[in-house]
Amino acid sequence: MKLMQMILIFLFSLPVLLAHNYNLDQSATTTISALISVSLLIYCVSALLINLKRGSIRNILGLATLSALAIYFYAQFLSYYLQGSYFNQQFFFHSNFTTLIETWSVYYPLIILFLGWTTCICLVFLYFRNRVSGSEYSNELLVLLLVSALVLDPGIRDAVKVKTSLMTSPSIESLEQIDWEQLGLDRNALENFDIATGVGKNLVLVFLEGLETVYMEESIFPGLTPNLNALNAQGWQLNNLNQIEGTGWTMGGIVATLCGTPLVYESSLGGNSIMFTRFLDKATCLPDILRQADYQQVFMGGASLEFAGKGDFLNLHSFDQVLGKAELRRELPDSSYLGGWGLFDDSLFALALQQYQRMAAAEKPFNLTLLTVDTHHPGGEPSSSCSPYAEIDNSILHAVHCTDYLIGNFIEQLKQHPAYEDTVVVMVSDHLALRNNAFSLFPKGYERRLYFNVLNSDQLASSQVLATPMDLAPTILEMLDITHDASFLVGIDLLNAEGQHSERNMDDPRRENIIRYLNSNHLSTAENEVHYSLNRANWGEIDFVNNIENVEFTQNGVKFNVDGHDPYFILPELPNFQQKDFRLYITIDVEQASAMALYYLTDEDKAYSESNKLTRETETGSNQLVFSLNRRAGQGRLRIDPGSNPGQYFIRSLEIRS
């Protein structure tokens, strides 16, 4: 073995050793297999490169190949470092440029380390490339060894098994193939168009970053979470809340909790940029139902809204305000008081208390949703206003102890407000703790469970009921006393689902594949299905023709007033609706119940007439309406009459999809 190969094998073995040091599997066999694999791989690749004819082609190909391998092995190290396992959906979910920019302040040492390490690899190749002779083995033998190296890589081997399982799963040709009842899925979730709602209690929903139940075990971490333990005694917990595929990271947990379906999808929808598309835009989620019940809704989180598409998703699902690092930083007394991820939890809860007071003063039902960040893996960043955990000097435990103190103080202050009497408080883990520096203190083989506690609700079920994050939205709606007709694809109301819990096979791979298909093809709009979409750039294409005044364009849509005398506006020239089945989706807020009318033209009738009219009733507050054209309209401009009652109207979105 030549010196160049020995040095390269050493350099490439470093991230592999580090990766398996963080491997939650902790298998010696896996580590040895990985080291043999990388040694064979680098030996064969370098030998094949040496066998090439000297010159620029070999130089370029050598640098490109080694750089690609460096990216692969360093990414593998990052996956193990951040989550304790090989590449999976949640790793690729965060592997995009936006995420890299947003996490630079947290992980820049790792990026600098990668650049320095890769530079060393390239310099070794450039130095030795013309100083070594060709390999004594034939290229055919080297290729055979190269294939063996790939087979020995434990990560690649497991990934191939999963991919093969997905590829060999029966394809879904129609919805009629799905055994909905046996798989515990609700087909009605695909057609949530007309949802009757009634006003219920206020909601404060707190997602606790990676904070699972093990931290509250006094026998393991005495005195770590005294406030949460005290609140547990006052509320109702789910002691058997399980994390499943598609819910194991922040956006996965939020989506599953709010929308009743896990964050699993087909790669055709955009891969790691899935949340920047219209993913699950057709799903009816908890805040969509609350919007129809005329709730004020505000989301507040200390991290950036750009991270993992969080802002795009929450804005898509009916929040009036979505506030993250950039928006909340302006409200801080000291705008420089920030951690690597954004606002510290003490700042978040202080601003959230002010927001709660403002929303309560409006005398409308409200939903205030929060997301903490101090306990973020792998090291945590406790707020400076907190005292450290006295029992063990560990940064994650300090952060957990701090967040426990802050949320206890926050809820005590909520209790002093008159609105608390009519407010349900829900505290829930966004996901189980990812690999962090407290993992070595966790007991071996313990059953990991998500945390869930409800305060101020008189509706309870068995705390031992088998539950998943997807069950939380329908259960919370029941606790709020909301009357609705909405269905959730996977989630069930735990308070009124006697006998259903033990029958659900949540680990059935067939079930997961069907959910993946339904999420991607029936609860999401593909880009090529959107034939017209209104936004700030093209609101001006609408002709506000008759009795519509004070048109005001805002960040989230357009507001206008009508005087009640046949108001209408006309959309621009649109595609020929006779070619496909089209639907017009519109979200509109109205001050008084009325009716919205859609007029269309046909090839036979070029006038807006009563025979070419579709009508939908509107209720006071927010309305999500769907008009199905069903190939009736010819090519032409659609006319929309927003309502006959005078007052202000607010169109939040309008899209035409096939």
C-alpha positions, -999 to 999 in steps of 0.1 A, spaced: 0 0 0 14 34 -10 19 63 14 -7 84 -4 -33 57 1 -24 52 38 -27 89 45 -60 92 26 -74 61 44 -64 77 77 -81 110 68 -113 94 56 -114 71 86 -115 101 110 -152 112 103 -162 75 103 -148 69 137 -163 101 150 -197 92 134 -199 58 151 -188 73 184 -221 92 183 -240 62 169 -269 53 192 -266 17 181 -231 15 197 -224 -18 179 -188 -28 175 -197 -49 145 -212 -19 128 -182 3 135 -157 -24 123 -177 -29 91 -178 8 84 -140 11 89 -133 -18 66 -157 -3 40 -140 31 40 -105 16 38 -114 -6 8 -133 23 -8 -105 48 -5 -78 23 -15 -97 13 -47 -106 48 -57 -71 61 -52 -57 31 -71 -80 37 -100 -71 74 -101 -34 65 -101 -39 42 -130 -53 70 -152 -30 88 -176 -12 118 -161 -27 151 -170 -54 176 -163 -82 150 -167 -68 129 -139 -63 159 -117 -98 172 -122 -114 138 -119 -93 130 -88 -102 163 -70 -139 159 -79 -141 123 -68 -123 128 -35 -143 160 -28 -176 141 -34 -164 113 -11 -154 139 15 -189 154 13 -205 120 17 -185 109 48 -186 143 65 -224 144 59 -226 109 74 -206 122 105 -230 152 108 -260 129 107 -247 108 135 -235 138 154 -269 156 152 -293 126 155 -273 95 164 -281 76 132 -274 73 95 -291 94 68 -329 95 71 -358 116 61 -353 142 88 -316 147 78 -325 153 41 -354 174 52 -329 200 66 -303 196 39 -309 228 19 -292 261 14 -318 280 35 -312 258 65 -274 261 61 -277 299 62 -300 299 92 -278 275 112 -244 291 104 -242 309 137 -247 276 155 -227 252 135 -200 273 118 -171 255 136 -183 222 119 -183 239 85 -149 254 90 -136 219 101 -151 204 69 -134 229 47 -100 224 64 -103 186 64 -113 185 27 -84 209 18 -60 184 34 -74 156 14 -70 175 -19 -35 186 -10 -24 150 -3 -37 140 -37 -21 169 -55 12 163 -38 14 125 -44 -4 122 -77 27 122 -98 50 106 -72 35 71 -72 33 44 -97 2 26 -109 -15 -1 -89 -3 -37 -91 -39 -49 -93 -61 -49 -124 -89 -23 -127 -114 -52 -128 -102 -64 -94 -103 -29 -80 -139 -24 -92 -149 -57 -76 -133 -46 -43 -150 -12 -47 -184 -30 -49 -175 -50 -18 -167 -18 0 -202 -4 -8 -218 -36 4 -199 -34 37 -210 2 44 -237 -3 71 -255 29 62 -257 21 25 -267 -14 32 -297 -4 54 -307 24 30 -308 0 1 -331 -24 21 -355 5 29 -354 17 -7 -360 -18 -20 -389 -22 3 -405 10 -10 -399 1 -46 -414 -34 -42 -445 -21 -24 -477 -24 -45 -484 9 -63 -516 27 -56 -537 32 -88 -569 45 -71 -584 53 -38 -607 23 -41 -577 0 -35 -572 14 0 -588 -5 29 -595 26 50 -610 10 80 -584 -18 84 -556 8 81 -573 32 105 -574 60 79 -603 85 74 -612 91 37 -633 121 47 -601 140 54 -596 143 16 -629 163 12 -630 187 41 -648 215 22 -678 224 43 -669 225 80 -694 238 105 -678 253 136 -689 267 169 -669 290 192 -650 273 221 -624 281 247 -591 299 242 -560 278 235 -524 282 245 -503 255 228 -467 252 238 -443 230 218 -414 221 240 -382 215 220 -370 179 224 -383 177 259 -394 141 266 -407 125 297 -374 111 309 -363 145 321 -392 144 346 -382 112 362 -371 121 398 -352 89 402 -330 98 372 -328 136 374 -339 147 408 -352 183 410 -346 189 372 -382 198 363 -400 208 396 -425 231 378 -435 207 351 -439 180 377 -461 203 397 -482 211 366 -485 174 359 -503 170 392 -527 197 382 -535 185 346 -540 155 325 -511 136 308 -508 111 280 -483 86 294 -482 65 262 -477 92 235 -455 76 208 -433 91 182 -436 74 148 -421 78 113 -425 114 100 -428 130 134 -392 129 148 -381 165 142 -396 199 149 -416 204 116 -425 168 117 -439 171 152 -457 204 144 -473 191 112 -485 159 128 -499 177 159 -517 203 139 -528 184 108 -534 148 120 -510 132 95 -473 125 97 -448 144 76 -441 117 51 -441 124 14 -430 112 -20 -397 127 -34 -415 140 -64 -429 168 -43 -396 185 -39 -374 165 -16 -356 186 10 -376 218 1 -410 201 7 -422 228 31 -415 256 6 -441 240 -18 -478 236 -13 -473 205 7 -505 196 27 -522 228 15 -554 208 10 -552 193 45 -576 208 71 -555 215 102 -563 226 137 -557 263 130 -578 261 98 -608 249 119 -602 276 145 -601 302 118 -636 291 107 -646 295 143 -634 331 142 -604 327 164 -575 351 165 -543 331 160 -507 339 166 -476 317 164 -444 328 183 -410 310 181 -375 322 189 -359 306 158 -360 319 123 -392 313 103 -371 304 73 -356 274 90 -372 242 75 -400 261 58 -418 267 92 -431 302 82 -444 291 49 -463 262 64 -478 281 93 -489 310 70 -505 285 47 -527 273 76 -546 303 89 -524 320 115 -531 357 116 -495 364 126 -465 341 124 -436 356 145 -401 343 145 -366 356 152 -366 386 129 -401 398 139 -397 393 177 -362 406 179 -375 441 173 -396 438 205 -367 430 228 -353 456 252 -319 445 241 -319 433 205 -284 418 209 -296 393 235 -298 363 212 -286 327 212 -273 307 183 -309 297 173 -325 331 180 -345 344 210 -338 327 243 -369 312 260 -370 339 287 -375 365 260 -401 344 242 -422 338 273 -420 375 283 -433 385 248 -458 357 248 -474 370 280 -478 404 265 -494 388 234 -517 368 256 -529 399 273 -535 417 240 -555 388 225 -575 384 257 -584 421 256 -599 417 221 -627 396 236 -626 370 208 -615 334 212 -578 330 204 -550 305 198 -515 314 210 -490 288 198 -454 288 211 -422 269 203 -393 269 227 -357 266 216 -333 267 246 -332 229 249 -322 223 212 -297 195 207 -268 188 209 -258 212 237 -287 235 246 -285 272 253 -301 281 286 -313 317 291 -291 339 312 -319 347 337 -319 310 349 -299 293 376 -281 261 366 -292 226 375 -274 219 408 -272 181 406 -253 176 374 -231 200 354 -245 194 319 -256 221 294 -287 202 281 -298 196 317 -292 233 325 -313 242 295 -341 218 305 -340 231 341 -342 267 328 -371 261 304 -390 243 332 -386 274 354 -397 297 326 -428 278 316 -438 274 353 -435 312 358 -453 319 325 -483 297 334 -485 312 369 -488 346 353 -515 334 329 -535 322 359 -536 357 373 -554 369 341 -593 367 341 -591 351 306 -574 320 321 -606 307 334 -617 301 297 -582 290 284 -570 255 278 -532 252 281 -515 223 262 -478 215 266 -463 189 243 -429 177 230 -423 186 194 -403 154 192 -382 130 213 -348 144 222 -323 140 194 -288 129 203 -274 154 229 -247 156 255 -271 142 282 -277 109 264 -250 91 283 -270 99 315 -302 83 302 -310 48 315 -304 19 291 -334 5 274 -360 28 288 -393 34 270 -391 68 254 -423 88 254 -434 123 242 -446 147 269 -482 159 269 -500 177 296 -533 197 295 -544 223 321 -578 237 326 -598 211 308 -625 191 324 -625 165 296 -602 136 302 -595 101 289 -573 73 302 -537 85 305 -525 51 293 -543 52 260 -521 45 230 -516 78 212 -495 95 185 -490 132 177 -516 128 149 -543 123 176 -537 156 193 -555 180 169 -589 162 171 -584 157 209 -576 193 215 -606 205 195 -628 184 217 -612 199 248 -619 234 234 -656 225 230 -653 232 193 -682 218 172 -669 209 137 -674 184 109 -637 181 100 -619 148 96 -582 140 100 -565 114 78 -547 95 107 -556 112 140 -585 102 162 -602 120 191 -588 102 221 -617 113 242 -644 97 221 -627 68 204 -636 39 227 -621 6 214 -601 21 185 -568 26 202 -556 -10 205 -566 -19 169 -543 6 151 -511 -10 137 -489 21 135 -458 2 124 -475 -14 93 -452 -3 63 -482 -6 40 -500 20 60 -471 44 60 -467 40 22 -504 48 17 -502 79 40 -471 90 20 -491 87 -13 -522 105 1 -502 133 16 -484 139 -17 -512 134 -42 -545 142 -24 -537 165 4 -511 186 -15 -513 206 -47 -485 199 -73 -471 230 -90 -484 219 -124 -520 217 -109 -521 254 -101 -534 273 -131 -540 306 -114 -529 320 -80 -533 355 -66 -506 371 -46 -492 406 -40 -475 406 -74 -507 401 -94 -536 414 -73 -537 443 -99 -549 418 -126 -583 418 -109 -609 444 -121 -628 456 -91 -657 467 -112 -688 475 -93 -695 490 -58 -662 480 -43 -643 507 -24 -611 513 -3 -592 484 -19 -561 478 3 -533 454 -5 -517 438 25 -490 412 30 -516 384 34 -542 394 8 -565 423 -1 -592 441 19 -621 461 5 -655 476 14 -688 470 -3 -720 491 -1 -743 461 -6 -755 471 -41 -744 442 -64 -706 443 -58 -684 422 -79 -649 418 -94 -636 400 -125 -606 378 -128 -583 380 -158 -585 357 -188 -580 321 -176 -574 287 -192 -601 267 -211 -620 250 -183 -635 225 -207 -602 206 -209 -601 195 -173 -621 195 -140 -611 227 -122 -618 240 -87 -616 275 -74 -604 277 -38 -609 310 -19 -604 320 17 -623 351 26 -632 369 59 -666 386 61 -682 407 88 -717 394 82 -731 361 70 -740 362 33 -734 343 1 -707 344 -25 -715 338 -61 -692 327 -90 -704 335 -125 -688 319 -156 -691 320 -194 -699 292 -217 -694 288 -254 -732 291 -259 -738 319 -234 -713 348 -234 -731 367 -206 -729 364 -168 -764 349 -162 -782 331 -134 -779 298 -154 -741 301 -153 -738 307 -115 -725 288 -85 -733 300 -50 -717 292 -16 -730 304 18 -706 324 40 -706 327 78 -693 356 99 -656 353 102 -633 332 80 -646 310 52 -628 285 30 -649 279 -1 -645 256 -30 -663 261 -64 -661 231 -88 -664 241 -124 -665 205 -138 -658 215 -174 -688 238 -175 -670 270 -181 -657 280 -215 -626 301 -220 -632 335 -205 -631 357 -173 -647 346 -141 -668 370 -121 -670 368 -83 -697 385 -62 -682 385 -27 -715 391 -8 -746 413 -7 -742 426 28 -723 459 33 -690 458 53 -654 449 49 -642 418 31 -607 403 33 -596 378 6 -566 358 20 -561 335 -9 -576 326 -43 -563 297 -65 -576 278 -95 -564 242 -96 -570 212 -117 
